[in-house]
Amino acid sequence: MKSIRQTGLPPTSPNISLPGQWARALAAAGIVAGLYGSLGGSALLFLLIFIGLVMLGGLLLQTLGPRKIELAHTLSSSQPTAGNGVLVAVSLSFRSRLPIPWLMIEERWTCGDHRLLLFPGFRREFQYTYRLEGLTRGRQQLLCCRVSWGDLPGWFTGTTATEAGHSFKVLPSPLYLGKRQSEEGAGWLPDQVPSRGRQRPDEGFDIRNYQPGDPMSRVHWKNTARRGFLQSRVPEREKGRMLCVVLDNCPSSYEIPWESLPPRGHSAPWEPPFERAVSAALGLLLSAERAGAYTQLFTGGWPEGMARYDGLGVIPGRVLDTLSEIAADGTRTLSRLLEDASRQWIPGMRVAVITGSPDREAALTISRLLTQGIKVDLYYVWDRKAPEKRNPAPGPGQRRPSAEAGVHVSDSAPVLSDKITALYEPGQGGGHASPEPLPGLGGSEASGPAPAATICGSLGRQGAGLYCLEPVPPAGSSGEGSTDGEVRKPSAR
C-alpha cells in the first residue's frame, strides 16, 4: 500500500466567474424588483424574496465555506505493472460552519480522470475508491485535483485546486520466454543455475573442456594430460552462471519494417516493440533474482551514458526505476553498447541481448563474441535479410574458392552460397527459435540454390539462442481491408 497525502490545499482559488455570478444575481434581482414595483403581485414578491435568500446564502457560502481541505490517496499496489489497474482509495476531510449542499471532486491523472459528486450536508469526512485501468509503463502523475462546492441553484460556487501533483511509477509487465531444457540453442533460465558449493571434477563444474578464448593461465595441464584434450578451470563467477542482460534503446533498432505494419482497418490492441523488449529484460532479471544468480544490466540512458547493475539477490530500486522510465531515445547503437559491455566479460558467460531488429554491425559484434566462447541469447522483434555477398566472376581457366578455406572447385561446380537460415520451433511463453543445420549444406557443394538468409538465422547457425518477441496475432483478427504490404512501398534509405 502506497499512501499519497495531499494537505494544505488553498481555501479558495481565484474564481474568475465570481463577478459574473454576482452580476447575474443582481441583474435578476433588479429585473424582478422593477417588475414588482410597476406591476406588483405576490408571485413577483415571492421571486424577489427567493433571489434575496439565494444571494444571502451565496455570500455566506463564499465566506464561511469549506476550509482546511485534506486529501489522502492510497494505492492498492506500491509497484503496479503495465497493462493492469490500480485501486485508489481517497480520504477527504474539511471544515465548514455551514451545511454544504453539494461537493464535486475532480482528479486528473496522466493515465485517466475521475469525477465524483457528493452531498455532504453536515458530514465532514468521506472515504471512497476508484480504479485506474490500463496503466502504461512510466511515471504516472496527479496533474490536478480540484474540489468545487456551491448552493442548490448553482448560482454561487467556490473552488479550490492545486497543480502540484504526486506521482507513482508503473513497472513494465515481466515477459518470460524460453523452455527449461539444456539442448543447444535453447535459452538459459536462471532456475538452471547449479549450486555454488564445491563439486567433484568429474561433474564438469570446476573443470570443463577448453573453449576458444580461454586464457592459457586457466588451462588445467594435469587433467589435460590425463584426458588427452585441453581442459580449463572455471572461474568463480562463471561457476555461478553469470547472466548479463543488454537492453538496446537506440530508436533506429525499433523502427517498424514496412512489411510488418498492421493492415489497414486493424483494430486489435497493439503493443509497441520497445515495451516488449523492456518486459523481456525485467523477466530475465526477476528470474535471476529468484534463482540468486549473479546478474548484470547494460543499457543506455543514465548520466554516465551506460547503466550498469551488478548484484545478487534483490534487484535494487534504481534498476526498477530505470526500467520504468527508460525510453527508446538512446544515442548508442547496439554494436557500441556491446563493445563497451563486453570489456569485462569472460568466456563461458551467458549474455542476453534484447533489441528490436539487429543490424549488420551488431551481428558482427555478436559473432565475434560467440567465437570468444561467450554464450549469447538474442531476443529480437523483427529479423532482417542478411546482405548478399557477390564474388567477382572468375576468368577463363581460373579457380574459384568455395565456402571452406583452402578448398577449390571447378568452374562448372555450383557456387555454395554462404547464406544460412534457422528453423523455428514454437516455444512456451513466446516464440523460441532453435538453430538447426539445413540438409545439403554440410559439405562444400550444394545441389541447389540456398534459401535466403537472415541476420538472426546466421547467428543461430553460429550457436546463438534465438527468441522472437513479436506477438503472433490470433486467427481472424487481421481486420478488414488489404494489408499495407499490398498498397505501401518501402521508403528509400
C-alpha positions as CSV (number, residue, x, y, z in Angstrom):
1,M,0.0,0.0,0.0
2,K,1.4,3.3,-1.0
3,S,-0.1,6.4,0.6
4,I,-0.1,9.8,-1.1
5,R,-1.3,12.6,1.2
6,Q,-2.2,16.0,-0.1
7,T,-2.7,18.6,2.6
8,G,-2.8,22.3,2.9
9,L,-4.9,23.0,-0.2
10,P,-5.7,26.7,-0.5
11,P,-9.1,27.5,0.9
12,T,-10.2,29.2,-2.2
13,S,-8.8,29.7,-5.7
14,P,-9.1,32.8,-7.7
15,N,-12.6,32.4,-9.2
16,I,-12.8,34.3,-12.4
17,S,-16.5,33.6,-12.6
18,L,-17.2,35.3,-9.2
19,P,-18.0,38.7,-10.7
20,G,-20.2,37.1,-13.3
21,Q,-22.1,35.2,-10.6
22,W,-22.9,38.3,-8.6
23,A,-23.7,40.3,-11.8
24,R,-26.2,37.7,-12.8
25,A,-27.8,37.6,-9.4
26,L,-28.0,41.4,-9.2
27,A,-29.4,41.6,-12.7
28,A,-32.1,39.1,-11.9
29,A,-32.9,40.9,-8.6
30,G,-33.1,44.2,-10.4
31,I,-35.4,43.0,-13.1
32,V,-37.8,41.3,-10.7
33,A,-37.7,44.3,-8.4
34,G,-38.6,46.6,-11.3
35,L,-41.5,44.4,-12.4
36,Y,-42.8,44.2,-8.9
37,G,-42.6,48.0,-8.4
38,S,-44.5,48.6,-11.7
39,L,-46.9,45.6,-11.6
40,G,-47.0,44.3,-8.1
41,G,-48.3,40.9,-7.3
42,S,-47.5,38.1,-4.8
43,A,-45.7,36.0,-7.4
44,L,-43.1,38.7,-8.2
45,L,-42.7,39.3,-4.5
46,F,-42.0,35.6,-3.9
47,L,-39.4,35.6,-6.7
48,L,-37.8,38.7,-5.2
49,I,-37.6,37.2,-1.7
50,F,-36.2,34.0,-3.2
51,I,-33.5,35.8,-5.1
52,G,-32.6,37.7,-2.0
53,L,-32.3,34.5,0.1
54,V,-30.1,32.9,-2.7
55,M,-27.8,35.9,-2.7
56,L,-27.5,35.8,1.1
57,G,-26.8,32.1,1.0
58,G,-24.2,32.6,-1.7
59,L,-22.5,35.3,0.4
60,L,-22.4,33.0,3.5
61,L,-21.2,30.1,1.4
62,Q,-18.3,32.0,-0.1
63,T,-17.2,33.5,3.2
64,L,-17.9,30.5,5.6
65,G,-17.5,27.7,3.1
66,P,-15.2,24.6,3.3
67,R,-11.7,25.3,4.8
68,K,-8.6,23.1,5.5
69,I,-9.4,20.5,2.9
70,E,-7.2,17.4,3.1
71,L,-7.0,14.7,0.6
72,A,-5.1,11.4,1.1
73,H,-4.6,8.9,-1.8
74,T,-3.7,5.3,-1.1
75,L,-2.7,2.9,-3.9
76,S,-3.5,-0.8,-3.6
77,S,-0.1,-1.7,-5.0
78,S,3.2,0.1,-4.4
79,Q,4.6,-1.2,-7.7
80,P,1.8,-1.7,-10.2
81,T,2.7,-3.2,-13.6
82,A,1.8,-2.0,-17.0
83,G,-1.4,-3.3,-18.5
84,N,-3.0,-3.8,-15.1
85,G,-5.1,-1.5,-12.9
86,V,-4.6,0.0,-9.5
87,L,-7.2,0.8,-6.9
88,V,-7.0,4.3,-5.5
89,A,-8.6,4.9,-2.0
90,V,-9.3,8.5,-1.3
91,S,-9.9,10.0,2.1
92,L,-11.4,13.6,2.2
93,S,-11.9,15.8,5.2
94,F,-12.6,19.5,5.6
95,R,-14.0,22.1,8.0
96,S,-17.1,24.2,7.5
97,R,-19.5,26.1,9.7
98,L,-22.4,25.7,7.2
99,P,-24.0,22.7,5.7
100,I,-22.7,22.1,2.2
101,P,-25.4,21.3,-0.4
102,W,-23.1,19.6,-2.9
103,L,-19.4,18.9,-3.4
104,M,-17.6,17.9,-6.6
105,I,-14.2,16.3,-6.6
106,E,-12.2,16.1,-9.9
107,E,-8.9,14.4,-10.3
108,R,-6.8,14.4,-13.4
109,W,-4.1,11.7,-13.7
110,T,-1.8,11.2,-16.7
111,C,-3.4,7.8,-17.0
112,G,-7.1,8.9,-16.6
113,D,-9.6,11.2,-15.0
114,H,-12.1,10.7,-12.2
115,R,-15.0,12.8,-11.1
116,L,-17.4,12.3,-8.1
117,L,-20.4,14.2,-6.8
118,L,-21.1,14.2,-3.1
119,F,-23.9,15.7,-1.0
120,P,-22.2,16.3,2.3
121,G,-24.8,18.2,4.3
122,F,-23.3,18.2,7.8
123,R,-20.7,15.4,7.1
124,R,-17.1,16.5,7.1
125,E,-15.3,13.2,6.2
126,F,-15.6,10.9,3.2
127,Q,-13.9,7.8,2.0
128,Y,-14.3,6.4,-1.5
129,T,-12.4,4.3,-4.0
130,Y,-12.0,4.2,-7.7
131,R,-9.8,2.3,-10.2
132,L,-7.3,3.4,-12.8
133,E,-7.3,0.9,-15.6
134,G,-4.9,0.3,-18.5
135,L,-1.7,1.7,-16.8
136,T,1.2,2.3,-19.1
137,R,4.9,2.0,-18.1
138,G,6.5,5.1,-16.7
139,R,5.7,7.7,-14.1
140,Q,2.0,8.4,-13.6
141,Q,1.3,11.8,-12.1
142,L,-1.6,13.5,-10.4
143,L,-1.8,16.6,-12.7
144,C,-4.6,18.4,-10.9
145,C,-7.1,17.9,-8.1
146,R,-10.0,20.3,-7.8
147,V,-12.7,20.5,-5.2
148,S,-15.8,22.6,-6.0
149,W,-18.9,23.3,-4.0
150,G,-22.0,25.6,-4.3
151,D,-25.6,26.3,-3.4
152,L,-28.6,24.3,-4.6
153,P,-29.5,26.6,-7.6
154,G,-25.8,26.6,-8.6
155,W,-25.6,30.4,-8.8
156,F,-22.7,30.7,-6.4
157,T,-19.8,28.3,-6.3
158,G,-16.4,28.0,-4.7
159,T,-13.3,26.1,-5.9
160,T,-10.0,25.1,-4.5
161,A,-7.4,23.4,-6.8
162,T,-3.8,22.5,-6.9
163,E,-1.4,21.7,-9.7
164,A,1.4,20.3,-7.6
165,G,0.6,16.6,-8.2
166,H,2.1,13.5,-6.7
167,S,3.2,10.5,-8.8
168,F,3.9,6.8,-8.7
169,K,5.9,4.6,-11.0
170,V,4.5,1.8,-13.1
171,L,6.9,-1.1,-13.8
172,P,6.9,-3.0,-17.1
173,S,5.0,-6.2,-17.2
174,P,7.6,-9.0,-17.0
175,L,7.8,-11.3,-20.0
176,Y,9.2,-14.8,-19.6
177,L,10.4,-16.6,-22.6
178,G,12.2,-19.9,-23.4
179,K,11.9,-23.5,-22.5
180,R,13.5,-25.1,-19.5
181,Q,15.8,-27.5,-21.4
182,S,19.5,-27.9,-21.9
183,E,19.5,-28.5,-25.6
184,E,21.9,-26.5,-27.7
185,G,20.4,-23.2,-28.8
186,A,17.9,-23.0,-26.0
187,G,17.9,-20.0,-23.8
188,W,19.3,-20.3,-20.3
189,L,16.9,-19.7,-17.5
190,P,18.2,-18.8,-14.0
191,D,16.4,-21.7,-12.4
192,Q,19.0,-23.9,-14.1
193,V,21.8,-22.4,-12.0
194,P,23.8,-25.1,-10.2
195,S,24.6,-24.8,-6.6
196,R,27.6,-22.8,-5.6
197,G,29.2,-25.5,-3.4
198,R,32.3,-27.4,-4.4
199,Q,31.7,-30.1,-6.9
200,R,33.7,-33.1,-8.0
201,P,35.9,-32.6,-11.0
202,D,34.2,-35.4,-12.9
203,E,30.9,-33.4,-12.7
204,G,32.3,-30.8,-15.0
205,F,31.7,-27.9,-12.7
206,D,35.2,-26.8,-11.6
207,I,36.8,-28.0,-14.8
208,R,35.4,-28.0,-18.3
209,N,36.6,-28.5,-21.8
210,Y,38.7,-25.8,-23.3
211,Q,36.7,-23.2,-25.2
212,P,38.1,-20.7,-27.8
213,G,39.1,-17.5,-26.0
214,D,40.1,-19.1,-22.7
215,P,43.5,-17.7,-21.5
216,M,46.3,-20.2,-21.2
217,S,46.7,-19.4,-17.5
218,R,43.4,-21.3,-16.9
219,V,44.4,-24.5,-18.7
220,H,44.4,-27.4,-16.3
221,W,47.5,-29.3,-17.6
222,K,47.2,-32.3,-15.3
223,N,43.7,-33.0,-16.3
224,T,44.6,-32.3,-20.0
225,A,47.3,-34.9,-19.9
226,R,45.0,-37.4,-18.2
227,R,42.1,-37.0,-20.6
228,G,44.0,-36.3,-23.8
229,F,42.3,-33.0,-24.7
230,L,42.6,-29.4,-23.3
231,Q,40.5,-28.5,-20.2
232,S,40.2,-25.2,-18.4
233,R,39.4,-24.2,-14.9
234,V,36.1,-22.4,-14.4
235,P,36.3,-19.0,-12.5
236,E,34.1,-18.5,-9.6
237,R,31.7,-16.1,-11.3
238,E,31.4,-18.4,-14.3
239,K,30.6,-21.3,-12.0
240,G,27.6,-19.2,-10.8
241,R,26.3,-18.9,-14.3
242,M,26.6,-15.1,-14.5
243,L,23.9,-13.6,-16.6
244,C,24.4,-10.3,-18.5
245,V,21.3,-8.5,-19.9
246,V,22.0,-6.0,-22.6
247,L,19.0,-3.8,-23.5
248,D,19.2,-1.8,-26.7
249,N,17.4,1.5,-26.6
250,C,18.5,3.0,-29.8
251,P,15.5,4.3,-31.7
252,S,16.7,3.0,-35.1
253,S,16.5,-0.5,-33.8
254,Y,12.8,-0.3,-33.2
255,E,11.7,1.2,-36.5
256,I,8.9,-1.0,-37.7
257,P,9.6,-2.5,-41.1
258,W,7.1,-1.6,-43.8
259,E,6.2,-5.3,-44.3
260,S,5.4,-5.7,-40.5
261,L,3.0,-2.8,-40.3
262,P,-0.6,-3.8,-39.3
263,P,-3.1,-4.0,-42.1
264,R,-5.5,-1.1,-42.7
265,G,-8.6,-1.3,-40.6
266,H,-6.7,-3.3,-37.9
267,S,-8.4,-2.6,-34.6
268,A,-6.8,-5.1,-32.3
269,P,-4.6,-3.7,-29.5
270,W,-1.0,-3.2,-30.4
271,E,1.9,-3.1,-28.0
272,P,5.0,-1.0,-29.0
273,P,8.0,-3.2,-29.7
274,F,10.2,-1.4,-27.2
275,E,7.7,-2.2,-24.4
276,R,8.1,-5.9,-25.2
277,A,11.9,-5.5,-25.1
278,V,11.8,-3.9,-21.6
279,S,9.3,-6.5,-20.4
280,A,11.7,-9.2,-21.5
281,A,14.6,-7.6,-19.7
282,L,12.6,-7.4,-16.5
283,G,11.5,-11.0,-16.9
284,L,15.1,-12.2,-17.1
285,L,16.2,-10.1,-14.1
286,L,13.3,-11.4,-12.0
287,S,14.1,-15.0,-12.9
288,A,17.7,-14.4,-12.0
289,E,16.6,-12.8,-8.7
290,R,14.6,-15.8,-7.7
291,A,17.5,-18.1,-8.5
292,G,20.0,-15.9,-6.7
293,A,22.2,-15.7,-9.8
294,Y,24.8,-13.1,-10.4
295,T,23.3,-10.5,-12.8
296,Q,24.4,-7.5,-14.9
297,L,22.3,-5.0,-16.7
298,F,23.7,-2.8,-19.5
299,T,21.6,-0.2,-21.2
300,G,21.8,3.4,-22.2
301,G,20.1,6.4,-20.6
302,W,21.9,7.0,-17.3
303,P,24.0,10.1,-16.7
304,E,27.2,8.1,-17.3
305,G,26.0,7.1,-20.7
306,M,25.6,3.4,-19.8
307,A,23.7,1.9,-16.9
308,R,25.3,-1.0,-15.1
309,Y,23.9,-3.2,-12.4
310,D,25.9,-5.9,-10.7
311,G,24.4,-7.9,-7.9
312,L,22.9,-10.9,-6.3
313,G,19.5,-11.3,-4.8
314,V,17.0,-8.5,-4.6
315,I,17.0,-6.0,-7.6
316,P,17.8,-2.5,-6.3
317,G,15.1,0.2,-6.7
318,R,17.3,2.2,-9.0
319,V,17.2,-0.6,-11.6
320,L,13.5,-0.8,-11.4
321,D,13.2,3.0,-11.8
322,T,15.5,2.8,-14.9
323,L,13.3,0.1,-16.5
324,S,10.2,2.1,-15.6
325,E,11.4,5.3,-17.2
326,I,13.7,4.2,-20.0
327,A,12.7,5.2,-23.5
328,A,13.9,4.4,-27.0
329,D,15.9,7.6,-27.2
330,G,19.5,6.3,-26.8
331,T,22.4,7.6,-28.8
332,R,24.5,4.5,-28.6
333,T,24.0,1.8,-31.2
334,L,23.7,-1.9,-30.1
335,S,27.2,-2.5,-31.5
336,R,28.8,0.2,-29.4
337,L,26.8,-0.9,-26.4
338,L,28.1,-4.5,-26.8
339,E,31.6,-3.3,-27.3
340,D,31.6,-1.4,-24.0
341,A,29.7,-4.0,-22.1
342,S,32.0,-6.9,-23.2
343,R,35.2,-5.4,-21.8
344,Q,34.9,-7.4,-18.6
345,W,33.2,-10.5,-20.0
346,I,34.9,-13.8,-19.8
347,P,34.3,-17.0,-21.9
348,G,31.5,-19.2,-20.7
349,M,29.3,-16.3,-19.6
350,R,25.7,-16.2,-20.7
351,V,24.6,-12.9,-22.3
352,A,21.0,-12.0,-23.2
353,V,20.9,-9.3,-26.0
354,I,17.5,-7.6,-26.4
355,T,16.8,-5.5,-29.4
356,G,14.2,-4.7,-32.0
357,S,16.0,-5.6,-35.2
358,P,19.7,-6.3,-35.2
359,D,21.7,-4.7,-37.9
360,R,24.9,-5.9,-39.6
361,E,27.3,-4.2,-37.2
362,A,25.6,-5.7,-34.2
363,A,25.6,-9.1,-35.8
364,L,29.3,-8.9,-36.5
365,T,29.9,-8.0,-32.8
366,I,27.7,-10.8,-31.6
367,S,29.5,-13.2,-34.0
368,R,32.9,-12.1,-32.5
369,L,31.6,-12.7,-29.0
370,L,30.4,-16.2,-30.0
371,T,33.9,-17.1,-31.3
372,Q,35.4,-15.9,-27.9
373,G,33.3,-18.5,-26.1
374,I,30.6,-16.2,-24.8
375,K,27.1,-17.7,-24.9
376,V,24.7,-15.3,-26.5
377,D,20.9,-15.4,-26.5
378,L,19.3,-12.9,-28.9
379,Y,15.8,-11.6,-28.2
380,Y,14.5,-9.7,-31.2
381,V,11.2,-8.4,-32.6
382,W,12.0,-8.5,-36.4
383,D,14.6,-10.2,-38.4
384,R,16.4,-8.8,-41.4
385,K,17.8,-10.3,-44.5
386,A,21.5,-10.8,-44.5
387,P,23.4,-8.7,-47.0
388,E,24.3,-10.7,-50.1
389,K,27.9,-11.3,-50.9
390,R,28.7,-11.4,-54.5
391,N,32.1,-12.8,-55.7
392,P,33.5,-11.4,-58.9
393,A,33.2,-13.8,-61.8
394,P,36.5,-15.6,-62.4
395,G,38.1,-15.5,-65.8
396,P,38.7,-18.5,-68.1
397,G,40.8,-21.1,-66.5
398,Q,40.7,-19.5,-63.1
399,R,39.6,-21.4,-60.0
400,R,37.0,-20.1,-57.6
401,P,37.3,-20.6,-53.8
402,S,34.3,-22.3,-52.0
403,A,32.8,-21.6,-48.6
404,E,35.6,-23.6,-46.9
405,A,39.0,-22.1,-46.8
406,G,41.6,-23.9,-48.8
407,V,39.1,-25.9,-51.0
408,H,38.8,-25.1,-54.7
409,V,36.1,-26.2,-57.1
410,S,35.9,-26.1,-60.8
411,D,34.0,-23.5,-62.9
412,S,31.2,-26.0,-63.6
413,A,30.5,-26.7,-59.9
414,P,27.7,-24.8,-58.3
415,V,28.6,-21.9,-56.1
416,L,27.9,-22.6,-52.4
417,S,26.1,-19.6,-51.0
418,D,27.2,-18.5,-47.6
419,K,23.6,-17.5,-46.8
420,I,22.2,-19.5,-43.9
421,T,18.8,-19.8,-42.2
422,A,17.3,-21.1,-38.9
423,L,14.3,-23.4,-38.4
424,Y,12.0,-22.1,-35.8
425,E,10.1,-24.1,-33.2
426,P,7.2,-22.9,-31.2
427,G,8.2,-22.4,-27.6
428,Q,6.4,-21.7,-24.3
429,G,5.6,-18.2,-23.4
430,G,7.0,-16.8,-26.6
431,G,8.5,-17.6,-30.0
432,H,11.6,-19.7,-29.4
433,A,14.0,-20.4,-32.2
434,S,16.5,-23.1,-32.1
435,P,19.1,-23.3,-34.9
436,E,19.3,-26.5,-36.8
437,P,21.5,-27.4,-39.7
438,L,19.9,-27.4,-43.1
439,P,20.2,-30.5,-45.3
440,G,22.7,-30.2,-48.1
441,L,24.8,-27.5,-46.5
442,G,27.2,-29.8,-44.7
443,G,29.7,-30.1,-47.5
444,S,31.5,-27.8,-49.8
445,E,28.9,-28.0,-52.5
446,A,25.2,-27.5,-52.7
447,S,22.9,-29.3,-55.2
448,G,20.6,-26.3,-55.5
449,P,20.4,-22.6,-54.6
450,A,20.5,-21.9,-50.9
451,P,17.4,-20.2,-49.3
452,A,17.5,-16.5,-48.5
453,A,19.4,-15.9,-45.2
454,T,18.6,-13.7,-42.3
455,I,20.8,-12.0,-39.8
456,C,19.3,-13.8,-36.8
457,G,19.3,-17.1,-38.7
458,S,23.0,-16.6,-39.4
459,L,23.7,-16.0,-35.7
460,G,21.6,-19.1,-34.8
461,R,23.8,-21.2,-37.0
462,Q,26.8,-20.0,-35.1
463,G,25.3,-21.1,-31.8
464,A,23.3,-18.2,-30.6
465,G,19.9,-18.8,-29.0
466,L,17.1,-17.0,-30.8
467,Y,13.9,-15.7,-29.2
468,C,11.3,-13.8,-31.2
469,L,9.4,-11.2,-29.2
470,E,6.9,-10.3,-31.9
471,P,3.4,-11.5,-30.7
472,V,1.5,-13.8,-33.0
473,P,-1.9,-12.2,-33.8
474,P,-4.9,-14.6,-33.3
475,A,-6.7,-16.1,-36.2
476,G,-9.3,-13.8,-37.7
477,S,-8.0,-10.6,-36.0
478,S,-6.4,-9.0,-39.0
479,G,-9.4,-6.8,-39.7
480,E,-10.8,-5.8,-43.0
481,G,-9.1,-4.3,-45.9
482,S,-5.9,-5.1,-47.7
483,T,-2.6,-5.3,-45.9
484,D,-0.2,-2.4,-46.0
485,G,2.3,-4.5,-47.9
486,E,-0.1,-4.5,-50.9
487,V,-0.5,-0.8,-51.0
488,R,2.7,0.7,-49.5
489,K,6.1,0.8,-50.8
490,P,9.2,0.8,-48.6
491,S,10.8,4.1,-48.2
492,A,14.3,4.6,-49.7
493,R,17.0,4.6,-47.1
